[in-house]
């Protein structure tokens, strides 16, 4: 019963925002892991190959490394071919801190980043292990209850969602279930009522499977996020799949346009205020939501848009995305698009609902123009009637994400901006 786990460590620490890819290993078993609920470093049955290196979560990566060196000693290896022995964490961190470009044209990682990809995805992540398919063929389908946090910025729910989808593609009766709520690492509040319900659920799951996994229909369950931390067992909703938690869609057409230079967002005070680490500790008794540190208007180098007031209450549940048409300036090999989603009350106070990031790699992964979808971490959140929905877009959202190297990053010309959010209600709503 893993709690707030990773299943693709490379993606968890350096998310790229690209959808996952189909399995290469079984032509007769197409794996439909190609949506944002299965975003990954690569496809199953590979060593994390298929998508570009992502954007480092600076505050977490640096903080974890600092804790390791302060409270312990890394068993350091030397850079080179991957093995199961000591690994060169300091060399890896130095390379990641140096930033883009991470490879050469033709989807070729440089040697150190190739080492990082192989180690963190191929060797240290459940999603890529061949044992799942081998075990299935031998009649072994271990029971798994994976617990993830909507507001966990270290290991968001996609880490559990992609695994659920993959295992169900191998065997629709695989006894794998997922529970998500406002729990886990920072920014989570970890409300006691939700943890009590989850622990009771885990105990029943253990009792049912302790003498052997029991194949059958399993579910994905979700508890809402509330700034008061008052969610309880009575608030649980369930579905047969992660995407199934939602039955409708809310589309917000901002139709805005902006030119984002590589340093856009650097002056935004919300970047530090909303960071899971730098923003301070949140608990269920401390008005536990990140709030905006600035007025609605965005810094001169970023993009902020507000929806019209919502005519009715709308409940988001799942992974939505920010969308825009883009055109990148010529020459530079990369660009970053970071997004933040806010709930703005009539008095102008804004509460962070979710965030996400996408890294363009123009060396072979992304065209220089097109339509981009930036996946959010997701949430189970109710927007009251009369509230507005705010979208922030920038290339720099520091310290949450490592900013792109200005010399390597293209300017992004964005237009036709919109939000697409999964709704619990069975209705499709558009706000223009």
C-alpha positions as CSV (number, residue, x, y, z in Angstrom):
1,X,0.0,0.0,0.0
2,X,2.3,2.8,-1.2
3,X,1.5,6.3,0.2
4,X,2.1,9.3,-2.2
5,X,4.5,7.2,-4.3
6,X,6.4,7.8,-7.5
7,X,6.1,5.3,-10.4
8,X,8.4,7.3,-12.8
9,X,11.0,9.1,-10.7
10,X,12.4,11.1,-13.6
11,X,9.0,12.5,-14.4
12,X,8.2,13.2,-10.8
13,X,11.4,15.2,-10.2
14,X,11.6,16.7,-13.8
15,X,8.1,16.7,-15.3
16,X,8.0,17.3,-19.1
17,X,4.2,17.7,-19.5
18,X,4.0,15.5,-22.5
19,X,1.4,12.7,-22.7
20,X,2.6,9.1,-22.2
21,X,3.2,6.7,-25.1
22,X,2.0,3.3,-26.1
23,X,3.8,0.2,-25.1
24,X,6.3,-1.2,-27.6
25,X,6.4,-4.7,-26.3
26,X,3.1,-6.3,-27.1
27,X,1.6,-5.6,-30.5
28,X,-1.6,-7.5,-29.5
29,X,-2.1,-5.5,-26.4
30,X,-2.3,-1.8,-27.3
31,X,-1.7,0.3,-24.2
32,X,-3.8,3.4,-24.3
33,X,-1.5,5.5,-22.1
34,X,-1.4,8.4,-24.4
35,X,-3.4,11.0,-22.5
36,X,-2.4,13.4,-19.7
37,X,-3.4,10.9,-17.0
38,X,-0.5,8.8,-18.2
39,X,2.1,11.6,-18.7
40,X,5.6,10.0,-18.3
41,X,9.2,10.1,-19.3
42,X,8.5,7.4,-21.9
43,X,6.5,4.3,-22.7
44,X,6.3,1.1,-20.6
45,X,8.7,-1.6,-21.6
46,X,11.4,1.0,-22.3
47,X,14.0,2.7,-20.1
48,X,12.0,5.9,-20.0
49,X,12.4,6.7,-23.7
50,X,10.0,8.7,-25.7
51,X,9.6,12.1,-24.2
52,X,12.1,14.9,-23.6
53,X,13.9,15.6,-20.3
54,X,11.6,17.8,-18.2
55,X,11.8,20.8,-15.9
56,X,13.6,20.2,-12.5
57,X,11.5,20.8,-9.4
58,X,14.2,23.1,-8.0
59,X,13.0,23.5,-4.4
60,X,12.4,19.8,-3.9
61,X,15.5,18.5,-5.8
62,X,17.8,21.0,-4.0
63,X,16.1,20.4,-0.7
64,X,16.3,16.6,-0.9
65,X,20.0,16.8,-1.9
66,X,20.7,19.2,0.9
67,X,19.0,16.9,3.5
68,X,21.0,14.0,2.1
69,X,24.4,15.8,2.5
70,X,23.5,17.3,5.9
71,X,22.1,14.2,7.5
72,X,24.0,11.5,5.7
73,X,26.6,10.6,3.1
74,X,25.8,9.6,-0.5
75,X,27.3,6.4,-1.7
76,X,28.6,8.2,-4.7
77,X,29.5,6.4,-7.9
78,X,31.3,7.7,-10.9
79,X,29.6,9.0,-14.1
80,X,29.3,6.3,-16.7
81,X,27.1,3.4,-17.8
82,X,24.3,2.6,-15.4
83,X,24.7,-0.1,-12.9
84,X,23.0,-1.3,-9.7
85,X,25.9,0.0,-7.7
86,X,26.7,3.4,-6.3
87,X,25.4,6.3,-8.4
88,X,26.9,9.8,-9.0
89,X,24.2,11.9,-7.5
90,X,26.4,15.0,-7.2
91,X,27.5,14.8,-10.8
92,X,23.8,14.4,-11.9
93,X,22.7,17.4,-9.8
94,X,25.5,19.5,-11.3
95,X,24.4,18.6,-14.8
96,X,20.8,19.3,-14.1
97,X,21.6,22.6,-12.5
98,X,23.6,23.6,-15.6
99,X,20.4,23.2,-17.6
100,X,19.5,23.2,-21.3
101,X,20.2,22.0,-23.8
102,X,20.2,18.5,-22.5
103,X,21.0,16.8,-25.9
104,X,21.5,17.2,-29.6
105,X,19.2,17.2,-32.6
106,X,17.5,13.8,-33.2
107,X,16.4,13.1,-29.6
108,X,19.9,12.3,-28.5
109,X,20.5,13.0,-24.8
110,X,24.0,14.0,-23.7
111,X,25.8,11.2,-21.8
112,X,25.0,12.5,-18.3
113,X,21.3,13.1,-19.0
114,X,21.1,9.7,-20.7
115,X,22.5,8.2,-17.5
116,X,19.9,10.2,-15.4
117,X,17.0,9.0,-17.7
118,X,18.1,5.4,-17.5
119,X,18.7,5.4,-13.7
120,X,15.6,7.4,-12.6
121,X,13.1,5.9,-15.0
122,X,14.4,2.6,-16.1
123,X,16.0,1.4,-12.9
124,X,14.2,3.2,-10.1
125,X,10.6,3.4,-11.3
126,X,7.8,0.7,-11.2
127,X,6.2,1.9,-14.4
128,X,9.0,0.6,-16.6
129,X,9.7,-2.8,-15.0
130,X,9.0,-5.9,-17.1
131,X,8.0,-7.9,-14.1
132,X,4.4,-6.7,-14.3
133,X,3.8,-8.3,-17.7
134,X,5.9,-11.4,-16.8
135,X,4.0,-11.8,-13.6
136,X,0.6,-11.4,-15.3
137,X,1.6,-14.1,-17.8
138,X,2.5,-16.4,-14.8
139,X,-0.8,-15.7,-13.1
140,X,0.6,-13.2,-10.5
141,X,-1.2,-9.9,-10.1
142,X,-0.3,-8.5,-6.7
143,X,-2.9,-6.3,-5.0
144,X,-2.0,-2.6,-4.8
145,X,-3.8,0.3,-3.0
146,X,-2.0,3.4,-4.1
147,X,-2.6,6.6,-2.1
148,X,-1.8,10.0,-3.7
149,X,-2.3,13.7,-2.9
150,X,-4.0,16.2,-5.1
151,X,-2.0,18.9,-3.4
152,X,1.3,16.9,-3.2
153,X,3.7,18.9,-5.4
154,X,6.5,16.2,-5.1
155,X,4.6,13.2,-6.2
156,X,1.2,14.3,-7.7
157,X,-1.6,11.8,-8.5
158,X,-0.4,11.1,-12.1
159,X,2.2,8.9,-10.4
160,X,-0.6,6.6,-9.3
161,X,-2.9,7.2,-12.2
162,X,-0.5,6.1,-14.9
163,X,0.2,2.8,-13.0
164,X,-3.5,2.1,-12.5
165,X,-4.2,2.6,-16.2
166,X,-1.2,0.4,-17.2
167,X,-2.0,-2.5,-14.9
168,X,-5.7,-2.4,-16.0
169,X,-4.5,-2.6,-19.6
170,X,-2.6,-5.8,-18.8
171,X,-5.5,-7.3,-16.9
172,X,-8.8,-5.5,-16.5
173,X,-9.3,-7.4,-13.2
174,X,-5.9,-6.5,-11.8
175,X,-6.6,-5.8,-8.1
176,X,-5.2,-2.2,-8.2
177,X,-7.0,0.7,-6.6
178,X,-6.2,4.4,-6.1
179,X,-7.3,6.9,-3.4
180,X,-6.5,10.6,-3.8
181,X,-7.2,13.6,-1.5
182,X,-5.6,16.7,0.0
183,X,-2.8,14.5,1.5
184,X,0.9,13.8,1.2
185,X,3.9,16.1,1.0
186,X,3.6,19.9,1.0
187,X,1.3,21.7,0.1
188,X,-1.1,19.1,1.5
189,X,-3.2,19.8,4.6
190,X,-3.7,16.1,5.5
191,X,-7.1,16.5,7.2
192,X,-7.6,14.0,9.9
193,X,-11.1,13.0,8.7
194,X,-9.7,12.0,5.3
195,X,-6.8,10.0,6.8
196,X,-9.2,8.2,9.1
197,X,-11.3,7.1,6.1
198,X,-8.2,6.2,4.0
199,X,-6.7,4.1,6.8
200,X,-10.0,2.3,7.3
201,X,-10.1,1.6,3.6
202,X,-6.5,0.4,3.6
203,X,-7.2,-2.0,6.5
204,X,-10.2,-3.5,4.6
205,X,-8.1,-3.8,1.5
206,X,-5.3,-5.6,3.4
207,X,-7.8,-8.0,5.1
208,X,-9.3,-8.8,1.7
209,X,-6.0,-9.6,0.0
210,X,-3.7,-10.8,2.8
211,X,-4.1,-14.4,1.9
212,X,-3.8,-13.8,-1.8
213,X,-4.7,-11.1,-4.3
214,X,-8.4,-11.1,-5.3
215,X,-8.8,-10.1,-8.9
216,X,-11.9,-8.1,-9.7
217,X,-13.4,-4.6,-10.3
218,X,-11.5,-1.9,-8.4
219,X,-12.0,1.8,-8.3
220,X,-10.4,5.2,-8.0
221,X,-11.6,7.3,-5.1
222,X,-11.3,11.0,-4.4
223,X,-11.8,13.3,-1.5
224,X,-12.1,17.1,-2.0
225,X,-9.6,19.8,-1.1
226,X,-11.0,22.5,1.1
227,X,-9.0,25.4,2.7
228,X,-10.7,24.6,6.0
229,X,-9.4,21.0,5.9
230,X,-12.8,19.7,6.8
231,X,-13.2,16.9,4.2
232,X,-14.4,13.6,5.7
233,X,-15.3,10.0,4.6
234,X,-18.8,11.3,3.6
235,X,-17.2,13.3,0.8
236,X,-15.7,10.4,-1.1
237,X,-16.5,9.9,-4.7
238,X,-15.5,6.8,-6.8
239,X,-15.1,5.8,-10.5
240,X,-13.8,3.0,-12.5
241,X,-10.8,5.0,-13.8
242,X,-9.0,8.3,-13.0
243,X,-10.6,10.1,-15.9
244,X,-13.9,8.6,-14.9
245,X,-14.1,10.7,-11.8
246,X,-15.3,13.5,-14.1
247,X,-18.4,13.4,-16.2
248,X,-18.3,16.8,-17.9
249,X,-16.0,19.6,-19.0
250,X,-15.6,23.2,-18.2
251,X,-13.9,25.2,-21.0
252,X,-12.8,28.8,-20.3
253,X,-11.9,30.7,-23.5
254,X,-9.7,33.6,-22.6
255,X,-8.6,34.1,-26.2
256,X,-5.7,36.1,-24.9
257,X,-2.3,36.5,-26.6
258,X,1.2,37.4,-25.2
259,X,4.8,37.1,-26.1
260,X,6.7,35.3,-23.3
261,X,10.4,35.9,-23.3
262,X,12.7,33.3,-21.5
263,X,12.7,35.4,-18.3
264,X,8.9,36.0,-18.2
265,X,7.5,35.5,-14.7
266,X,10.8,36.2,-12.9
267,X,9.2,39.3,-11.2
268,X,6.0,37.5,-10.1
269,X,5.8,37.4,-6.2
270,X,3.4,34.4,-6.5
271,X,6.2,32.2,-7.7
272,X,7.8,32.1,-4.2
273,X,4.5,32.5,-2.3
274,X,3.0,29.4,-3.9
275,X,6.1,27.1,-3.7
276,X,5.5,23.9,-1.7
277,X,8.8,24.4,0.2
278,X,9.5,28.1,0.2
279,X,5.9,29.1,0.9
280,X,5.9,27.6,4.4
281,X,4.2,24.8,6.2
282,X,0.5,24.2,5.7
283,X,-1.7,22.2,8.1
284,X,-5.4,21.5,8.4
285,X,-5.6,24.1,11.2
286,X,-3.8,27.0,9.5
287,X,-6.1,28.2,6.8
288,X,-4.3,25.8,4.6
289,X,-4.3,27.1,1.0
290,X,-1.7,29.1,-0.9
291,X,-3.0,32.6,-1.6
292,X,-1.9,35.1,-4.2
293,X,0.7,37.6,-3.1
294,X,-0.2,40.2,-5.8
295,X,-3.1,41.9,-7.5
296,X,-4.9,40.2,-10.3
297,X,-2.8,42.0,-13.0
298,X,0.2,40.1,-14.0
299,X,3.8,41.3,-14.0
300,X,4.7,43.0,-17.3
301,X,6.5,40.0,-18.7
302,X,3.9,37.3,-17.8
303,X,0.3,36.5,-18.7
304,X,-2.7,36.5,-16.4
305,X,-6.3,36.2,-17.4
306,X,-9.6,36.1,-15.5
307,X,-12.8,34.4,-16.5
308,X,-16.2,35.9,-16.3
309,X,-18.0,35.1,-13.0
310,X,-19.2,31.6,-12.9
311,X,-23.0,31.4,-13.2
312,X,-23.2,28.3,-11.2
313,X,-21.1,26.2,-8.8
314,X,-18.5,24.0,-10.7
315,X,-16.6,21.1,-9.2
316,X,-13.2,20.2,-10.8
317,X,-12.1,16.7,-10.3
318,X,-9.1,15.3,-12.2
319,X,-6.3,16.6,-14.3
320,X,-7.2,19.6,-16.5
321,X,-4.9,21.5,-18.8
322,X,-4.1,25.0,-20.0
323,X,-4.1,25.3,-23.8
324,X,-2.7,27.8,-26.3
325,X,-1.5,28.2,-29.8
326,X,2.2,28.9,-29.8
327,X,5.0,29.9,-32.1
328,X,8.6,29.8,-30.9
329,X,11.3,32.1,-32.0
330,X,13.8,30.5,-34.3
331,X,17.1,28.9,-33.3
332,X,16.8,28.2,-29.5
333,X,16.5,24.5,-28.7
334,X,14.0,24.8,-25.8
335,X,11.3,26.8,-24.0
336,X,9.2,26.3,-20.8
337,X,5.6,27.0,-20.2
338,X,4.5,27.0,-16.5
339,X,0.8,27.4,-15.6
340,X,-1.0,28.2,-12.4
341,X,-4.8,27.8,-11.8
342,X,-6.6,30.1,-9.2
343,X,-10.0,30.5,-7.6
344,X,-10.7,34.2,-7.3
345,X,-13.5,35.3,-5.0
346,X,-15.6,38.4,-5.6
347,X,-13.4,40.5,-3.3
348,X,-10.3,39.7,-5.4
349,X,-8.7,37.2,-3.0
350,X,-7.1,34.3,-5.0
351,X,-6.4,30.7,-3.9
352,X,-4.1,28.4,-5.7
353,X,-6.0,25.4,-7.1
354,X,-3.2,23.7,-9.1
355,X,-0.1,24.2,-11.2
356,X,1.8,22.4,-14.0
357,X,4.6,22.7,-16.5
358,X,5.6,21.8,-20.0
359,X,9.1,21.8,-21.5
360,X,9.4,22.3,-25.3
361,X,12.4,20.5,-26.8
362,X,12.8,21.6,-30.4
363,X,15.6,19.1,-31.1
364,X,13.1,16.5,-32.3
365,X,10.2,16.3,-29.9
366,X,8.2,19.5,-30.5
367,X,7.5,21.5,-33.6
368,X,8.2,25.2,-33.5
369,X,4.5,26.1,-33.8
370,X,1.3,24.3,-32.9
371,X,-1.1,23.8,-30.0
372,X,0.3,23.0,-26.5
373,X,-1.5,21.4,-23.6
374,X,0.0,22.0,-20.2
375,X,-1.3,19.4,-17.7
376,X,-2.0,20.5,-14.2
377,X,-1.3,18.3,-11.2
378,X,-5.0,18.2,-10.7
379,X,-7.4,18.6,-7.8
380,X,-10.9,17.9,-6.5
381,X,-12.1,21.5,-5.9
382,X,-15.4,23.4,-6.0
383,X,-15.5,26.9,-7.5
384,X,-18.5,28.7,-6.0
385,X,-21.0,30.6,-8.2
386,X,-19.8,34.1,-8.7
387,X,-16.1,33.3,-8.4
388,X,-13.7,33.8,-11.3
389,X,-11.0,31.4,-12.6
390,X,-7.6,32.8,-13.1
391,X,-4.9,31.5,-15.4
392,X,-1.2,32.5,-15.1
393,X,1.3,31.5,-17.8
394,X,5.1,32.2,-17.8
395,X,8.4,30.7,-18.6
396,X,9.8,31.2,-15.1
397,X,8.1,29.9,-11.9
398,X,11.0,29.8,-9.5
399,X,11.8,28.2,-7.1
400,X,9.2,25.5,-7.9
401,X,10.8,24.9,-11.3
402,X,14.3,25.5,-12.6
403,X,14.1,28.5,-15.0
404,X,15.2,27.9,-18.6
405,X,18.7,29.1,-19.6
406,X,17.9,32.4,-21.4
407,X,20.5,31.7,-24.1
408,X,18.9,28.3,-24.9
409,X,15.3,29.3,-24.6
410,X,13.0,30.6,-27.3
411,X,10.5,33.3,-26.8
412,X,6.9,32.0,-27.0
413,X,4.2,33.9,-28.9
414,X,0.9,32.6,-27.4
415,X,-2.6,33.1,-28.6
416,X,-6.1,31.5,-28.2
417,X,-5.5,30.7,-24.5
418,X,-8.0,28.6,-22.8
419,X,-8.6,26.2,-19.8
420,X,-10.1,22.8,-20.1
421,X,-11.1,21.4,-16.7
422,X,-12.8,18.0,-16.0
423,X,-16.1,18.5,-14.0
424,X,-17.9,16.1,-11.7
425,X,-21.3,17.2,-13.1
426,X,-22.4,15.5,-16.3
427,X,-22.5,18.7,-18.4
428,X,-20.2,20.5,-20.8
429,X,-19.9,24.2,-20.0
430,X,-18.1,27.0,-21.9
431,X,-17.4,30.4,-20.5
432,X,-16.2,33.0,-23.0
